Amino acid sequence: MTLLSVWIAALCHFLLTFRTSLWTQRCAELEERSRHPERGDVPGWVMVTLMTAALVALLLAVAGPALEGLFRQAIDTVTRK
C-alpha cells in the first residue's frame, strides 16, 4: 500500500467513526443554541476547516507532481526568452 492510500483509509475511518458522535453532538449544540442564540458554531467551522484541509492535501498529493511540472515548464518558457 502506498502512503497516500493509507492516509485516505485513515481519513475515511476517522470520518466514519466520529460521524455518529458528531451528529449527536450537533443535535445537542442546536438545542443549546436555541437557549443561547448568541453562541457561535465553532465545532461546525472546525470540522469544515479540517475537511477542507484534508481535501487540499489529497488534491496536492494526487496532482502535485503534475502542477509542479506545469510550473517548471512555465518558468522555463519565461526565462528562455
mmCIF file of the N, C-alpha and C atoms, coordinates in Angstrom:
data_MODEL
# 
_entry.id   MODEL 
# 
loop_
_atom_site.group_PDB 
_atom_site.id 
_atom_site.type_symbol 
_atom_site.label_atom_id 
_atom_site.label_alt_id 
_atom_site.label_comp_id 
_atom_site.label_asym_id 
_atom_site.label_entity_id 
_atom_site.label_seq_id 
_atom_site.pdbx_PDB_ins_code 
_atom_site.Cartn_x 
_atom_site.Cartn_y 
_atom_site.Cartn_z 
_atom_site.occupancy 
_atom_site.B_iso_or_equiv 
_atom_site.pdbx_formal_charge 
_atom_site.auth_seq_id 
_atom_site.auth_comp_id 
_atom_site.auth_asym_id 
_atom_site.auth_atom_id 
_atom_site.pdbx_PDB_model_num 
ATOM 1   N N  . MET A 1 1  ? 0.837   -1.186 0.000   1.00 0.00 ? 1  MET A N  1 
ATOM 2   C CA . MET A 1 1  ? 0.000   0.000  0.000   1.00 0.00 ? 1  MET A CA 1 
ATOM 3   C C  . MET A 1 1  ? 0.880   1.247  0.000   1.00 0.00 ? 1  MET A C  1 
ATOM 4   N N  . THR A 1 2  ? 0.443   2.212  -0.740  1.00 0.00 ? 2  THR A N  1 
ATOM 5   C CA . THR A 1 2  ? 1.194   3.456  -0.757  1.00 0.00 ? 2  THR A CA 1 
ATOM 6   C C  . THR A 1 2  ? 0.802   4.303  0.435   1.00 0.00 ? 2  THR A C  1 
ATOM 7   N N  . LEU A 1 3  ? 1.610   5.294  0.716   1.00 0.00 ? 3  LEU A N  1 
ATOM 8   C CA . LEU A 1 3  ? 1.341   6.201  1.827   1.00 0.00 ? 3  LEU A CA 1 
ATOM 9   C C  . LEU A 1 3  ? 0.036   6.953  1.607   1.00 0.00 ? 3  LEU A C  1 
ATOM 10  N N  . LEU A 1 4  ? -0.262  7.315  0.366   1.00 0.00 ? 4  LEU A N  1 
ATOM 11  C CA . LEU A 1 4  ? -1.496  8.030  0.064   1.00 0.00 ? 4  LEU A CA 1 
ATOM 12  C C  . LEU A 1 4  ? -2.714  7.171  0.361   1.00 0.00 ? 4  LEU A C  1 
ATOM 13  N N  . SER A 1 5  ? -2.694  5.905  -0.029  1.00 0.00 ? 5  SER A N  1 
ATOM 14  C CA . SER A 1 5  ? -3.849  5.047  0.225   1.00 0.00 ? 5  SER A CA 1 
ATOM 15  C C  . SER A 1 5  ? -4.021  4.785  1.719   1.00 0.00 ? 5  SER A C  1 
ATOM 16  N N  . VAL A 1 6  ? -2.934  4.687  2.456   1.00 0.00 ? 6  VAL A N  1 
ATOM 17  C CA . VAL A 1 6  ? -3.022  4.531  3.907   1.00 0.00 ? 6  VAL A CA 1 
ATOM 18  C C  . VAL A 1 6  ? -3.631  5.775  4.520   1.00 0.00 ? 6  VAL A C  1 
ATOM 19  N N  . TRP A 1 7  ? -3.206  6.950  4.056   1.00 0.00 ? 7  TRP A N  1 
ATOM 20  C CA . TRP A 1 7  ? -3.728  8.216  4.570   1.00 0.00 ? 7  TRP A CA 1 
ATOM 21  C C  . TRP A 1 7  ? -5.217  8.346  4.275   1.00 0.00 ? 7  TRP A C  1 
ATOM 22  N N  . ILE A 1 8  ? -5.631  7.992  3.076   1.00 0.00 ? 8  ILE A N  1 
ATOM 23  C CA . ILE A 1 8  ? -7.050  8.081  2.703   1.00 0.00 ? 8  ILE A CA 1 
ATOM 24  C C  . ILE A 1 8  ? -7.870  7.107  3.540   1.00 0.00 ? 8  ILE A C  1 
ATOM 25  N N  . ALA A 1 9  ? -7.371  5.903  3.744   1.00 0.00 ? 9  ALA A N  1 
ATOM 26  C CA . ALA A 1 9  ? -8.090  4.922  4.561   1.00 0.00 ? 9  ALA A CA 1 
ATOM 27  C C  . ALA A 1 9  ? -8.226  5.402  6.001   1.00 0.00 ? 9  ALA A C  1 
ATOM 28  N N  . ALA A 1 10 ? -7.176  6.011  6.530   1.00 0.00 ? 10 ALA A N  1 
ATOM 29  C CA . ALA A 1 10 ? -7.240  6.535  7.899   1.00 0.00 ? 10 ALA A CA 1 
ATOM 30  C C  . ALA A 1 10 ? -8.233  7.678  7.991   1.00 0.00 ? 10 ALA A C  1 
ATOM 31  N N  . LEU A 1 11 ? -8.263  8.543  6.991   1.00 0.00 ? 11 LEU A N  1 
ATOM 32  C CA . LEU A 1 11 ? -9.205  9.662  6.977   1.00 0.00 ? 11 LEU A CA 1 
ATOM 33  C C  . LEU A 1 11 ? -10.642 9.154  6.911   1.00 0.00 ? 11 LEU A C  1 
ATOM 34  N N  . CYS A 1 12 ? -10.900 8.178  6.056   1.00 0.00 ? 12 CYS A N  1 
ATOM 35  C CA . CYS A 1 12 ? -12.242 7.605  5.954   1.00 0.00 ? 12 CYS A CA 1 
ATOM 36  C C  . CYS A 1 12 ? -12.655 6.955  7.265   1.00 0.00 ? 12 CYS A C  1 
ATOM 37  N N  . HIS A 1 13 ? -11.740 6.234  7.885   1.00 0.00 ? 13 HIS A N  1 
ATOM 38  C CA . HIS A 1 13 ? -12.045 5.607  9.169   1.00 0.00 ? 13 HIS A CA 1 
ATOM 39  C C  . HIS A 1 13 ? -12.378 6.668  10.218  1.00 0.00 ? 13 HIS A C  1 
ATOM 40  N N  . PHE A 1 14 ? -11.599 7.738  10.251  1.00 0.00 ? 14 PHE A N  1 
ATOM 41  C CA . PHE A 1 14 ? -11.847 8.823  11.197  1.00 0.00 ? 14 PHE A CA 1 
ATOM 42  C C  . PHE A 1 14 ? -13.222 9.432  10.974  1.00 0.00 ? 14 PHE A C  1 
ATOM 43  N N  . LEU A 1 15 ? -13.553 9.729  9.735   1.00 0.00 ? 15 LEU A N  1 
ATOM 44  C CA . LEU A 1 15 ? -14.835 10.369 9.449   1.00 0.00 ? 15 LEU A CA 1 
ATOM 45  C C  . LEU A 1 15 ? -16.008 9.446  9.757   1.00 0.00 ? 15 LEU A C  1 
ATOM 46  N N  . LEU A 1 16 ? -15.890 8.167  9.442   1.00 0.00 ? 16 LEU A N  1 
ATOM 47  C CA . LEU A 1 16 ? -16.978 7.232  9.718   1.00 0.00 ? 16 LEU A CA 1 
ATOM 48  C C  . LEU A 1 16 ? -17.132 6.954  11.206  1.00 0.00 ? 16 LEU A C  1 
ATOM 49  N N  . THR A 1 17 ? -16.025 6.916  11.932  1.00 0.00 ? 17 THR A N  1 
ATOM 50  C CA . THR A 1 17 ? -16.076 6.639  13.360  1.00 0.00 ? 17 THR A CA 1 
ATOM 51  C C  . THR A 1 17 ? -16.750 7.773  14.118  1.00 0.00 ? 17 THR A C  1 
ATOM 52  N N  . PHE A 1 18 ? -16.413 8.988  13.769  1.00 0.00 ? 18 PHE A N  1 
ATOM 53  C CA . PHE A 1 18 ? -16.902 10.134 14.524  1.00 0.00 ? 18 PHE A CA 1 
ATOM 54  C C  . PHE A 1 18 ? -18.173 10.736 13.941  1.00 0.00 ? 18 PHE A C  1 
ATOM 55  N N  . ARG A 1 19 ? -18.678 10.182 12.841  1.00 0.00 ? 19 ARG A N  1 
ATOM 56  C CA . ARG A 1 19 ? -19.877 10.736 12.216  1.00 0.00 ? 19 ARG A CA 1 
ATOM 57  C C  . ARG A 1 19 ? -21.074 10.670 13.153  1.00 0.00 ? 19 ARG A C  1 
ATOM 58  N N  . THR A 1 20 ? -21.315 9.510  13.760  1.00 0.00 ? 20 THR A N  1 
ATOM 59  C CA . THR A 1 20 ? -22.492 9.384  14.624  1.00 0.00 ? 20 THR A CA 1 
ATOM 60  C C  . THR A 1 20 ? -22.342 10.206 15.889  1.00 0.00 ? 20 THR A C  1 
ATOM 61  N N  . SER A 1 21 ? -21.146 10.222 16.460  1.00 0.00 ? 21 SER A N  1 
ATOM 62  C CA . SER A 1 21 ? -20.963 11.019 17.673  1.00 0.00 ? 21 SER A CA 1 
ATOM 63  C C  . SER A 1 21 ? -21.066 12.504 17.355  1.00 0.00 ? 21 SER A C  1 
ATOM 64  N N  . LEU A 1 22 ? -20.589 12.913 16.191  1.00 0.00 ? 22 LEU A N  1 
ATOM 65  C CA . LEU A 1 22 ? -20.704 14.324 15.805  1.00 0.00 ? 22 LEU A CA 1 
ATOM 66  C C  . LEU A 1 22 ? -22.149 14.700 15.545  1.00 0.00 ? 22 LEU A C  1 
ATOM 67  N N  . TRP A 1 23 ? -22.923 13.765 14.970  1.00 0.00 ? 23 TRP A N  1 
ATOM 68  C CA . TRP A 1 23 ? -24.345 14.039 14.726  1.00 0.00 ? 23 TRP A CA 1 
ATOM 69  C C  . TRP A 1 23 ? -25.068 14.250 16.053  1.00 0.00 ? 23 TRP A C  1 
ATOM 70  N N  . THR A 1 24 ? -24.803 13.391 17.018  1.00 0.00 ? 24 THR A N  1 
ATOM 71  C CA . THR A 1 24 ? -25.416 13.525 18.342  1.00 0.00 ? 24 THR A CA 1 
ATOM 72  C C  . THR A 1 24 ? -24.983 14.827 18.994  1.00 0.00 ? 24 THR A C  1 
ATOM 73  N N  . GLN A 1 25 ? -23.702 15.133 18.880  1.00 0.00 ? 25 GLN A N  1 
ATOM 74  C CA . GLN A 1 25 ? -23.181 16.378 19.453  1.00 0.00 ? 25 GLN A CA 1 
ATOM 75  C C  . GLN A 1 25 ? -23.801 17.581 18.758  1.00 0.00 ? 25 GLN A C  1 
ATOM 76  N N  . ARG A 1 26 ? -23.975 17.505 17.464  1.00 0.00 ? 26 ARG A N  1 
ATOM 77  C CA . ARG A 1 26 ? -24.559 18.619 16.707  1.00 0.00 ? 26 ARG A CA 1 
ATOM 78  C C  . ARG A 1 26 ? -26.006 18.875 17.146  1.00 0.00 ? 26 ARG A C  1 
ATOM 79  N N  . CYS A 1 27 ? -26.775 17.815 17.365  1.00 0.00 ? 27 CYS A N  1 
ATOM 80  C CA . CYS A 1 27 ? -28.153 17.987 17.831  1.00 0.00 ? 27 CYS A CA 1 
ATOM 81  C C  . CYS A 1 27 ? -28.177 18.651 19.201  1.00 0.00 ? 27 CYS A C  1 
ATOM 82  N N  . ALA A 1 28 ? -27.268 18.238 20.076  1.00 0.00 ? 28 ALA A N  1 
ATOM 83  C CA . ALA A 1 28 ? -27.195 18.852 21.405  1.00 0.00 ? 28 ALA A CA 1 
ATOM 84  C C  . ALA A 1 28 ? -26.804 20.323 21.303  1.00 0.00 ? 28 ALA A C  1 
ATOM 85  N N  . GLU A 1 29 ? -25.888 20.640 20.386  1.00 0.00 ? 29 GLU A N  1 
ATOM 86  C CA . GLU A 1 29 ? -25.474 22.036 20.200  1.00 0.00 ? 29 GLU A CA 1 
ATOM 87  C C  . GLU A 1 29 ? -26.620 22.888 19.674  1.00 0.00 ? 29 GLU A C  1 
ATOM 88  N N  . LEU A 1 30 ? -27.398 22.348 18.750  1.00 0.00 ? 30 LEU A N  1 
ATOM 89  C CA . LEU A 1 30 ? -28.535 23.104 18.228  1.00 0.00 ? 30 LEU A CA 1 
ATOM 90  C C  . LEU A 1 30 ? -29.558 23.373 19.321  1.00 0.00 ? 30 LEU A C  1 
ATOM 91  N N  . GLU A 1 31 ? -29.762 22.381 20.180  1.00 0.00 ? 31 GLU A N  1 
ATOM 92  C CA . GLU A 1 31 ? -30.680 22.582 21.292  1.00 0.00 ? 31 GLU A CA 1 
ATOM 93  C C  . GLU A 1 31 ? -30.140 23.639 22.254  1.00 0.00 ? 31 GLU A C  1 
ATOM 94  N N  . GLU A 1 32 ? -28.842 23.579 22.522  1.00 0.00 ? 32 GLU A N  1 
ATOM 95  C CA . GLU A 1 32 ? -28.212 24.564 23.409  1.00 0.00 ? 32 GLU A CA 1 
ATOM 96  C C  . GLU A 1 32 ? -28.267 25.960 22.804  1.00 0.00 ? 32 GLU A C  1 
ATOM 97  N N  . ARG A 1 33 ? -28.066 26.054 21.503  1.00 0.00 ? 33 ARG A N  1 
ATOM 98  C CA . ARG A 1 33 ? -28.071 27.350 20.843  1.00 0.00 ? 33 ARG A CA 1 
ATOM 99  C C  . ARG A 1 33 ? -29.455 27.993 20.883  1.00 0.00 ? 33 ARG A C  1 
ATOM 100 N N  . SER A 1 34 ? -30.490 27.168 20.871  1.00 0.00 ? 34 SER A N  1 
ATOM 101 C CA . SER A 1 34 ? -31.835 27.730 20.939  1.00 0.00 ? 34 SER A CA 1 
ATOM 102 C C  . SER A 1 34 ? -32.043 28.434 22.280  1.00 0.00 ? 34 SER A C  1 
ATOM 103 N N  . ARG A 1 35 ? -31.326 27.979 23.302  1.00 0.00 ? 35 ARG A N  1 
ATOM 104 C CA . ARG A 1 35 ? -31.389 28.653 24.601  1.00 0.00 ? 35 ARG A CA 1 
ATOM 105 C C  . ARG A 1 35 ? -30.438 29.839 24.665  1.00 0.00 ? 35 ARG A C  1 
ATOM 106 N N  . HIS A 1 36 ? -29.321 29.779 23.902  1.00 0.00 ? 36 HIS A N  1 
ATOM 107 C CA . HIS A 1 36 ? -28.332 30.858 23.875  1.00 0.00 ? 36 HIS A CA 1 
ATOM 108 C C  . HIS A 1 36 ? -28.041 31.219 22.418  1.00 0.00 ? 36 HIS A C  1 
ATOM 109 N N  . PRO A 1 37 ? -28.884 32.052 21.806  1.00 0.00 ? 37 PRO A N  1 
ATOM 110 C CA . PRO A 1 37 ? -28.757 32.306 20.364  1.00 0.00 ? 37 PRO A CA 1 
ATOM 111 C C  . PRO A 1 37 ? -27.472 33.046 19.966  1.00 0.00 ? 37 PRO A C  1 
ATOM 112 N N  . GLU A 1 38 ? -26.795 33.715 20.892  1.00 0.00 ? 38 GLU A N  1 
ATOM 113 C CA . GLU A 1 38 ? -25.588 34.456 20.521  1.00 0.00 ? 38 GLU A CA 1 
ATOM 114 C C  . GLU A 1 38 ? -24.350 33.565 20.463  1.00 0.00 ? 38 GLU A C  1 
ATOM 115 N N  . ARG A 1 39 ? -24.482 32.315 20.876  1.00 0.00 ? 39 ARG A N  1 
ATOM 116 C CA . ARG A 1 39 ? -23.338 31.408 20.860  1.00 0.00 ? 39 ARG A CA 1 
ATOM 117 C C  . ARG A 1 39 ? -23.004 31.006 19.424  1.00 0.00 ? 39 ARG A C  1 
ATOM 118 N N  . GLY A 1 40 ? -21.717 30.996 19.083  1.00 0.00 ? 40 GLY A N  1 
ATOM 119 C CA . GLY A 1 40 ? -21.288 30.673 17.722  1.00 0.00 ? 40 GLY A CA 1 
ATOM 120 C C  . GLY A 1 40 ? -21.258 29.180 17.452  1.00 0.00 ? 40 GLY A C  1 
ATOM 121 N N  . ASP A 1 41 ? -20.969 28.835 16.210  1.00 0.00 ? 41 ASP A N  1 
ATOM 122 C CA . ASP A 1 41 ? -20.926 27.450 15.778  1.00 0.00 ? 41 ASP A CA 1 
ATOM 123 C C  . ASP A 1 41 ? -19.476 27.038 15.549  1.00 0.00 ? 41 ASP A C  1 
ATOM 124 N N  . VAL A 1 42 ? -18.677 27.072 16.600  1.00 0.00 ? 42 VAL A N  1 
ATOM 125 C CA . VAL A 1 42 ? -17.254 26.782 16.478  1.00 0.00 ? 42 VAL A CA 1 
ATOM 126 C C  . VAL A 1 42 ? -16.988 25.341 16.050  1.00 0.00 ? 42 VAL A C  1 
ATOM 127 N N  . PRO A 1 43 ? -17.599 24.317 16.653  1.00 0.00 ? 43 PRO A N  1 
ATOM 128 C CA . PRO A 1 43 ? -17.302 22.939 16.218  1.00 0.00 ? 43 PRO A CA 1 
ATOM 129 C C  . PRO A 1 43 ? -17.619 22.704 14.740  1.00 0.00 ? 43 PRO A C  1 
ATOM 130 N N  . GLY A 1 44 ? -18.679 23.319 14.251  1.00 0.00 ? 44 GLY A N  1 
ATOM 131 C CA . GLY A 1 44 ? -19.007 23.165 12.835  1.00 0.00 ? 44 GLY A CA 1 
ATOM 132 C C  . GLY A 1 44 ? -17.937 23.751 11.937  1.00 0.00 ? 44 GLY A C  1 
ATOM 133 N N  . TRP A 1 45 ? -17.435 24.928 12.300  1.00 0.00 ? 45 TRP A N  1 
ATOM 134 C CA . TRP A 1 45 ? -16.395 25.558 11.489  1.00 0.00 ? 45 TRP A CA 1 
ATOM 135 C C  . TRP A 1 45 ? -15.074 24.810 11.590  1.00 0.00 ? 45 TRP A C  1 
ATOM 136 N N  . VAL A 1 46 ? -14.809 24.226 12.742  1.00 0.00 ? 46 VAL A N  1 
ATOM 137 C CA . VAL A 1 46 ? -13.588 23.424 12.880  1.00 0.00 ? 46 VAL A CA 1 
ATOM 138 C C  . VAL A 1 46 ? -13.661 22.214 11.947  1.00 0.00 ? 46 VAL A C  1 
ATOM 139 N N  . MET A 1 47 ? -14.824 21.561 11.904  1.00 0.00 ? 47 MET A N  1 
ATOM 140 C CA . MET A 1 47 ? -14.993 20.398 11.026  1.00 0.00 ? 47 MET A CA 1 
ATOM 141 C C  . MET A 1 47 ? -14.868 20.803 9.556   1.00 0.00 ? 47 MET A C  1 
ATOM 142 N N  . VAL A 1 48 ? -15.463 21.927 9.170   1.00 0.00 ? 48 VAL A N  1 
ATOM 143 C CA . VAL A 1 48 ? -15.355 22.408 7.793   1.00 0.00 ? 48 VAL A CA 1 
ATOM 144 C C  . VAL A 1 48 ? -13.894 22.694 7.455   1.00 0.00 ? 48 VAL A C  1 
ATOM 145 N N  . THR A 1 49 ? -13.180 23.320 8.383   1.00 0.00 ? 49 THR A N  1 
ATOM 146 C CA . THR A 1 49 ? -11.768 23.640 8.157   1.00 0.00 ? 49 THR A CA 1 
ATOM 147 C C  . THR A 1 49 ? -10.935 22.373 8.010   1.00 0.00 ? 49 THR A C  1 
ATOM 148 N N  . LEU A 1 50 ? -11.164 21.393 8.875   1.00 0.00 ? 50 LEU A N  1 
ATOM 149 C CA . LEU A 1 50 ? -10.405 20.140 8.786   1.00 0.00 ? 50 LEU A CA 1 
ATOM 150 C C  . LEU A 1 50 ? -10.701 19.387 7.491   1.00 0.00 ? 50 LEU A C  1 
ATOM 151 N N  . MET A 1 51 ? -11.954 19.354 7.094   1.00 0.00 ? 51 MET A N  1 
ATOM 152 C CA . MET A 1 51 ? -12.309 18.655 5.857   1.00 0.00 ? 51 MET A CA 1 
ATOM 153 C C  . MET A 1 51 ? -11.726 19.374 4.641   1.00 0.00 ? 51 MET A C  1 
ATOM 154 N N  . THR A 1 52 ? -11.723 20.709 4.660   1.00 0.00 ? 52 THR A N  1 
ATOM 155 C CA . THR A 1 52 ? -11.124 21.463 3.564   1.00 0.00 ? 52 THR A CA 1 
ATOM 156 C C  . THR A 1 52 ? -9.628  21.203 3.490   1.00 0.00 ? 52 THR A C  1 
ATOM 157 N N  . ALA A 1 53 ? -8.970  21.198 4.643   1.00 0.00 ? 53 ALA A N  1 
ATOM 158 C CA . ALA A 1 53 ? -7.533  20.911 4.677   1.00 0.00 ? 53 ALA A CA 1 
ATOM 159 C C  . ALA A 1 53 ? -7.246  19.504 4.155   1.00 0.00 ? 53 ALA A C  1 
ATOM 160 N N  . ALA A 1 54 ? -8.108  18.550 4.504   1.00 0.00 ? 54 ALA A N  1 
ATOM 161 C CA . ALA A 1 54 ? -7.919  17.174 4.016   1.00 0.00 ? 54 ALA A CA 1 
ATOM 162 C C  . ALA A 1 54 ? -8.088  17.104 2.505   1.00 0.00 ? 54 ALA A C  1 
ATOM 163 N N  . LEU A 1 55 ? -9.075  17.814 1.972   1.00 0.00 ? 55 LEU A N  1 
ATOM 164 C CA . LEU A 1 55 ? -9.270  17.815 0.515   1.00 0.00 ? 55 LEU A CA 1 
ATOM 165 C C  . LEU A 1 55 ? -8.095  18.463 -0.207  1.00 0.00 ? 55 LEU A C  1 
ATOM 166 N N  . VAL A 1 56 ? -7.597  19.565 0.340   1.00 0.00 ? 56 VAL A N  1 
ATOM 167 C CA . VAL A 1 56 ? -6.444  20.230 -0.280  1.00 0.00 ? 56 VAL A CA 1 
ATOM 168 C C  . VAL A 1 56 ? -5.227  19.312 -0.250  1.00 0.00 ? 56 VAL A C  1 
ATOM 169 N N  . ALA A 1 57 ? -5.007  18.646 0.877   1.00 0.00 ? 57 ALA A N  1 
ATOM 170 C CA . ALA A 1 57 ? -3.872  17.723 0.980   1.00 0.00 ? 57 ALA A CA 1 
ATOM 171 C C  . ALA A 1 57 ? -4.013  16.566 -0.010  1.00 0.00 ? 57 ALA A C  1 
ATOM 172 N N  . LEU A 1 58 ? -5.229  16.056 -0.146  1.00 0.00 ? 58 LEU A N  1 
ATOM 173 C CA . LEU A 1 58 ? -5.474  14.969 -1.093  1.00 0.00 ? 58 LEU A CA 1 
ATOM 174 C C  . LEU A 1 58 ? -5.225  15.421 -2.530  1.00 0.00 ? 58 LEU A C  1 
ATOM 175 N N  . LEU A 1 59 ? -5.761  16.586 -2.881  1.00 0.00 ? 59 LEU A N  1 
ATOM 176 C CA . LEU A 1 59 ? -5.545  17.101 -4.241  1.00 0.00 ? 59 LEU A CA 1 
ATOM 177 C C  . LEU A 1 59 ? -4.073  17.380 -4.506  1.00 0.00 ? 59 LEU A C  1 
ATOM 178 N N  . LEU A 1 60 ? -3.384  17.918 -3.505  1.00 0.00 ? 60 LEU A N  1 
ATOM 179 C CA . LEU A 1 60 ? -1.961  18.200 -3.674  1.00 0.00 ? 60 LEU A CA 1 
ATOM 180 C C  . LEU A 1 60 ? -1.169  16.904 -3.833  1.00 0.00 ? 60 LEU A C  1 
ATOM 181 N N  . ALA A 1 61 ? -1.548  15.878 -3.083  1.00 0.00 ? 61 ALA A N  1 
ATOM 182 C CA . ALA A 1 61 ? -0.845  14.599 -3.200  1.00 0.00 ? 61 ALA A CA 1 
ATOM 183 C C  . ALA A 1 61 ? -1.071  13.965 -4.566  1.00 0.00 ? 61 ALA A C  1 
ATOM 184 N N  . VAL A 1 62 ? -2.281  14.098 -5.089  1.00 0.00 ? 62 VAL A N  1 
ATOM 185 C CA . VAL A 1 62 ? -2.605  13.480 -6.372  1.00 0.00 ? 62 VAL A CA 1 
ATOM 186 C C  . VAL A 1 62 ? -2.081  14.310 -7.534  1.00 0.00 ? 62 VAL A C  1 
ATOM 187 N N  . ALA A 1 63 ? -2.316  15.628 -7.501  1.00 0.00 ? 63 ALA A N  1 
ATOM 188 C CA . ALA A 1 63 ? -1.983  16.479 -8.642  1.00 0.00 ? 63 ALA A CA 1 
ATOM 189 C C  . ALA A 1 63 ? -0.683  17.257 -8.449  1.00 0.00 ? 63 ALA A C  1 
ATOM 190 N N  . GLY A 1 64 ? -0.013  17.082 -7.323  1.00 0.00 ? 64 GLY A N  1 
ATOM 191 C CA . GLY A 1 64 ? 1.216   17.841 -7.033  1.00 0.00 ? 64 GLY A CA 1 
ATOM 192 C C  . GLY A 1 64 ? 2.291   17.712 -8.097  1.00 0.00 ? 64 GLY A C  1 
ATOM 193 N N  . PRO A 1 65 ? 2.654   16.504 -8.480  1.00 0.00 ? 65 PRO A N  1 
ATOM 194 C CA . PRO A 1 65 ? 3.708   16.368 -9.494  1.00 0.00 ? 65 PRO A CA 1 
ATOM 195 C C  . PRO A 1 65 ? 3.332   17.012 -10.841 1.00 0.00 ? 65 PRO A C  1 
ATOM 196 N N  . ALA A 1 66 ? 2.072   16.876 -11.234 1.00 0.00 ? 66 ALA A N  1 
ATOM 197 C CA . ALA A 1 66 ? 1.637   17.487 -12.492 1.00 0.00 ? 66 ALA A CA 1 
ATOM 198 C C  . ALA A 1 66 ? 1.685   19.011 -12.406 1.00 0.00 ? 66 ALA A C  1 
ATOM 199 N N  . LEU A 1 67 ? 1.251   19.552 -11.278 1.00 0.00 ? 67 LEU A N  1 
ATOM 200 C CA . LEU A 1 67 ? 1.291   21.004 -11.103 1.00 0.00 ? 67 LEU A CA 1 
ATOM 201 C C  . LEU A 1 67 ? 2.727   21.521 -11.038 1.00 0.00 ? 67 LEU A C  1 
ATOM 202 N N  . GLU A 1 68 ? 3.595   20.757 -10.408 1.00 0.00 ? 68 GLU A N  1 
ATOM 203 C CA . GLU A 1 68 ? 4.998   21.149 -10.341 1.00 0.00 ? 68 GLU A CA 1 
ATOM 204 C C  . GLU A 1 68 ? 5.617   21.159 -11.744 1.00 0.00 ? 68 GLU A C  1 
ATOM 205 N N  . GLY A 1 69 ? 5.273   20.153 -12.554 1.00 0.00 ? 69 GLY A N  1 
ATOM 206 C CA . GLY A 1 69 ? 5.773   20.113 -13.932 1.00 0.00 ? 69 GLY A CA 1 
ATOM 207 C C  . GLY A 1 69 ? 5.275   21.284 -14.752 1.00 0.00 ? 69 GLY A C  1 
ATOM 208 N N  . LEU A 1 70 ? 3.995   21.638 -14.606 1.00 0.00 ? 70 LEU A N  1 
ATOM 209 C CA . LEU A 1 70 ? 3.453   22.806 -15.313 1.00 0.00 ? 70 LEU A CA 1 
ATOM 210 C C  . LEU A 1 70 ? 4.150   24.088 -14.884 1.00 0.00 ? 70 LEU A C  1 
ATOM 211 N N  . PHE A 1 71 ? 4.393   24.222 -13.581 1.00 0.00 ? 71 PHE A N  1 
ATOM 212 C CA . PHE A 1 71 ? 5.063   25.419 -13.073 1.00 0.00 ? 71 PHE A CA 1 
ATOM 213 C C  . PHE A 1 71 ? 6.482   25.521 -13.608 1.00 0.00 ? 71 PHE A C  1 
ATOM 214 N N  . ARG A 1 72 ? 7.216   24.406 -13.565 1.00 0.00 ? 72 ARG A N  1 
ATOM 215 C CA . ARG A 1 72 ? 8.600   24.428 -14.073 1.00 0.00 ? 72 ARG A CA 1 
ATOM 216 C C  . ARG A 1 72 ? 8.635   24.734 -15.578 1.00 0.00 ? 72 ARG A C  1 
ATOM 217 N N  . GLN A 1 73 ? 7.681   24.176 -16.323 1.00 0.00 ? 73 GLN A N  1 
ATOM 218 C CA . GLN A 1 73 ? 7.613   24.436 -17.758 1.00 0.00 ? 73 GLN A CA 1 
ATOM 219 C C  . GLN A 1 73 ? 7.330   25.912 -18.022 1.00 0.00 ? 73 GLN A C  1 
ATOM 220 N N  . ALA A 1 74 ? 6.423   26.500 -17.255 1.00 0.00 ? 74 ALA A N  1 
ATOM 221 C CA . ALA A 1 74 ? 6.105   27.919 -17.433 1.00 0.00 ? 74 ALA A CA 1 
ATOM 222 C C  . ALA A 1 74 ? 7.300   28.791 -17.079 1.00 0.00 ? 74 ALA A C  1 
ATOM 223 N N  . ILE A 1 75 ? 8.004   28.476 -16.001 1.00 0.00 ? 75 ILE A N  1 
ATOM 224 C CA . ILE A 1 75 ? 9.178   29.257 -15.610 1.00 0.00 ? 75 ILE A CA 1 
ATOM 225 C C  . ILE A 1 75 ? 10.275  29.115 -16.649 1.00 0.00 ? 75 ILE A C  1 
ATOM 226 N N  . ASP A 1 76 ? 10.487  27.907 -17.166 1.00 0.00 ? 76 ASP A N  1 
ATOM 227 C CA . ASP A 1 76 ? 11.493  27.702 -18.214 1.00 0.00 ? 76 ASP A CA 1 
ATOM 228 C C  . ASP A 1 76 ? 11.158  28.491 -19.464 1.00 0.00 ? 76 ASP A C  1 
ATOM 229 N N  . THR A 1 77 ? 9.886   28.554 -19.824 1.00 0.00 ? 77 THR A N  1 
ATOM 230 C CA . THR A 1 77 ? 9.458   29.299 -21.005 1.00 0.00 ? 77 THR A CA 1 
ATOM 231 C C  . THR A 1 77 ? 9.730   30.782 -20.822 1.00 0.00 ? 77 THR A C  1 
ATOM 232 N N  . VAL A 1 78 ? 9.479   31.305 -19.645 1.00 0.00 ? 78 VAL A N  1 
ATOM 233 C CA . VAL A 1 78 ? 9.681   32.737 -19.383 1.00 0.00 ? 78 VAL A CA 1 
ATOM 234 C C  . VAL A 1 78 ? 11.162  33.067 -19.324 1.00 0.00 ? 78 VAL A C  1 
ATOM 235 N N  . THR A 1 79 ? 11.987  32.224 -18.692 1.00 0.00 ? 79 THR A N  1 
ATOM 236 C CA . THR A 1 79 ? 13.401  32.536 -18.538 1.00 0.00 ? 79 THR A CA 1 
ATOM 237 C C  . THR A 1 79 ? 14.198  32.325 -19.824 1.00 0.00 ? 79 THR A C  1 
ATOM 238 N N  . ARG A 1 80 ? 13.691  31.509 -20.760 1.00 0.00 ? 80 ARG A N  1 
ATOM 239 C CA . ARG A 1 80 ? 14.408  31.294 -22.014 1.00 0.00 ? 80 ARG A CA 1 
ATOM 240 C C  . ARG A 1 80 ? 14.332  32.490 -22.948 1.00 0.00 ? 80 ARG A C  1 
ATOM 241 N N  . LYS A 1 81 ? 13.267  33.272 -22.866 1.00 0.00 ? 81 LYS A N  1 
ATOM 242 C CA . LYS A 1 81 ? 13.076  34.367 -23.818 1.00 0.00 ? 81 LYS A CA 1 
ATOM 243 C C  . LYS A 1 81 ? 13.860  35.557 -23.498 1.00 0.00 ? 81 LYS A C  1 
# 
